[in-house]
């Protein structure tokens, strides 16, 4: 689908956690996008980690026989190099860490507008934790510390929802999150560890695990697996 298409058709695989002490769920979500492709690549964006090389070796090993992993390093690469990786990749994998640091690096490097355009026009994203939160309208529902002092809060806007990771169905989390709705109107999907939400165009569905949606001035609502989540 061309980027000039008037309707956004994002394909997002959103996870609270990447796997059970591994990244199995990330691999499972990437598989359909790389299967049957000649020389498939996965663009790896670990910008939520202070050291972007920290997980590189283990990620390459995990993707062995599935796809080649191309690291995007926003601190060291030229914009043209990063854009060319995104142009040829089959899927973008955004790992977890500090959401504010991730978003700061995407904006400050100048990569965000291009990445947002590619994702909104259909380049698949597999993101867990911070990588899930950045897909929303903004990152203000992250529970991370804004230690980088970023003033960049806009997300990839590939979903009308905001996201909250590692939700434990806890009233103190609910109270804290309801503060978001004092200033913003869009609903928040709160995903428990092990949960998986899939976005296909305008359709958002809980594939597995537990999740709730918090709408402004309403009680939170438990989401049933397989049911579309309406903004």
N, C-alpha and C positions, 0 to 999 in steps of 0.2 A: 504493500500500500504506500502510495507516495505521501511525502510530508505535507503536500499541499491539500490533501484530503480534508474537507471541512470538519469531519467528525474524528475525535480522538479515539484510537483503538488500542489502548495499552494492553499488554499481556504481563501481568505481575504475579509472581509466586512469593507470597509474604509469609515469613516464619518468625516465631518468637525466638526459637533456638534452632541451630543448624542440624542437629542430630542428637542421638544419645551418646554423648562423649565422643562424637565424630561429626563429619559433615554429610552424613548419609542422605538426609532429607534435601540438602542443597543439590547433591548429585542427582537424586531422583527427579527433582524439578527441572534440572538442566537437560537431562537425557533426551526428552522428546525434541528439543530444539537443535541438538547436535547429531542425533542419530541419522545415519545414511548420508551425511554431508562428507564431501572430500576435504580433508584437512580442516576439521572444525576447530574453532577457537572460542574460548571464553575470556571476555575482558574482565579482569579481576580488579575491583576497586576496594582496597583495604584502608581507605583514608580515615576510618574511625579509629584505627590503631595508631598510637604515637609512632611506632616503628613499622613502616609499611612493608618491610621485608620479613617481619617476624613470622608470618604464616605462609610465606611463599613456597618454601620447600615442601611442607606438608600438604599444601593445596595442590601443587604440581603432582605429588605422589598420589593423592586422592583421585585426581582427574586422569591418571595414567590409563591409557587405552580408550578413554572416553573423548577427550579433547585436549588441545594445547592451551595452556594458561598464559595469557598476555597481561602482565602487570601494567596498570596505569599508575604512574607516580606523579601526582599533581605538583609536588614540590620541586621535581627535577626535570620533568619533561616539558618540551615546547608544546603549545596548544595544537599545532598542526600534527604532531606525532600522536597525541592522545586522540584527536579526531579521526586520524587514519585507522587507529586500532578499532574505534567504535564503528567505523564504516564497514569493516570487513568481518566483524565478529557476529556470531549467531546468538549470543546471550551475554548479558552483563550480570556479574555476580558481585553484590555489594555486601561485605561482611560487617560484623558488629563491632562495638566499641563505644566511643563517645560520639553521639549524634551531632553535637555542636561542632566538634573538631572536623568531622566528616563534611558537614555542610559548609563550614568556613573554607576548607580547602577546595571544595568544588566551586565555590563562588570566587575566591581570591585568585585561583588559577585561570579563571575565565572559561572553565569547561562547562559550567552549569547550563548556559543557554542552549548549547549544542546537544548536551546529554538530555536535557528536558525535551527538546524537539524530537530527538531520535526515539525516546521512550514513549512520548505521547503519540507518536505515529507508528508504534508497534514493535520496536526493538525489545525483546523480552528481558525482564529483570527478575533475578532471583535474589531476594534480600532477606537477611535475618536481623532482628533486633534493630540497631541503628539503620541498617540497610532497608528495613521495612518502613521505619518511621519517616525516612527522607522521601519516600514515595508519595506521602500525603500532601495536603495543601501547604502545611508548614510544619516545623519541627518543635513547636512550643509544648507539645504533650510528651516530650522526652523527659524522663526522670534523671537524665545525666546532669552533671555540673557544667555550666558554661565557663569552664576554666580558661578557654582560649579567648574569652571576651568577644566572641563574634557578635556582629550586629546584622548577620545574614540569617534570616529565619524562614524564608520561603523555601518550600520543598520542590520536588519534581512535579508536583501538581498532576500526577498521573491518576489520582483518585479524588473524588469529592470528600472523602473521609480524612480525618487525622488518625494516627495510630499510637497505641500504647503497648509496649512489650512487657513480658514477664508479669502479667496480671495475675493476682492471687485471690480475686473475689473478696477484697478487703475493704471495709467501710472507710478506712483512712485514705486508701487510694482513690475511692469514689469521691470523697470530699475534696481531696486535692485536685482531681481532674475536673470537678464541677466548676472550679475557679476559671478554667479555660473558657467556659460558656458565659462568663461575665463580660467577655470581650469579643467572642467569636461565636458564630451561629452553626458551623458545620458539625455533624456528629463525629464521635470518636469510637473507633473499634478497639476494644481492649482484648488482647490476645494472650492466653495462658501459654506457658512453656509446653512445647509439643504441638501447639496449634498451627494450622496452615490455612491461610486465606488466599483464594485465587481470584484475580481480576482479569476478565476477558471483555474488553471494550467497556460497555456501561454496566456489565453484570459482575457483581461481587458476591462470592460464595464462600462459606466456611467448608473446607474439604474435610478437615478432621480436627479433633481436639476441642477445647472449650474457648468460647469467645462471647463477649457481650458488646452491645452497642449503647453508647450514652448519648442521648439527644438533649438539646437545650430544654430546660424546664420540664424534663420528664425523668421518671425512674429508669434506671438501666434495664435493658432487655436482653435476656439470654438468647444467643443465636443458635438455631438448629442447623446441624450439618446438612448440606445439600440445599438448604433454603436460600434464595437470593436475599442479600442484605440491601434494603432500600435506603438511600441517603435521606 
